[in-house]
Amino acid sequence: VTHSIPACIGSMTINGKQLHNESPVSIFAVNKCYEIVQEGTFFDGSGFAALVREGYKVRSDVNITLEFRTTAVHGVLLGVSSAKVDAIGLEIVHGKVLFHVNNGAGRITTTYEPRGTNSLCDGKWHKLQANKSKHHISLIIDGNSVHTDNPYIQSTSADTNNPIYVGGYPADVKQNCLTSKSSFRGCLRNLVLTKGQHTELFDFSRAFDLRGVFPHSCPGAEQ
């Protein structure tokens, strides 16, 4: 076994002696336990999850679906970039969800603005779908759809080759389609990227880099 157990452990004794895990000699990637948990992955607002070490190629089409729950009005949801300008990005800014795409000719953005300022940041689960089909982009949040006309109709492919960063990204990594540097605080689940007939559900516990991210459990309420 080469990975940690996704569970809570308490009241441990060795040879009749109680271990006090509140004051460990060393600690790594251990979070507090919650009495009420939900399915999902908890992001504590300090880091990110990095997926697909060899680089994810968005190209002409991609459909992204995920569910999120947060009380913060700012936070990076997902970014895939390249060394040049091609990139895609999903973020929450001032309580709005923004989906940015740059196919090489210039960044375009579609924005979902809820009726209430905090209606997407109310600590409840919300379903997001972001679709890029050549030069067309759209967002669907909780069944409500928005799209933006793209003036760069000749440019259709986002030639990305960097990892997928979820919930934030390292300070030394450039993201050409994100305006926020704020790491996401809250919970994410059911991240699926679809290209044509290929659908991939991403397990955050398999990320090659996890910082401030706790797979498999999400506190039942904001702690």
Secondary structure, DSSP 8 states (H G I E B T S, - for coil): --S--SS---S-EETTEE--TTS-S---S-----SSEESSEEEEEEEEEEE-TT----BTEEEEEEEEE-S-S-EEEEEEE-SSS-EEEEEEETTEEEEEEESSS-EEEEEE--SSTTTTSSSS-EEEEEEEETTEEEEEETTEEEEE--S-TT---B---S-EEES---TTS--TT-------EEEEEEEEEEETTEEEE--GGG-SEEEEEETT-EESS--
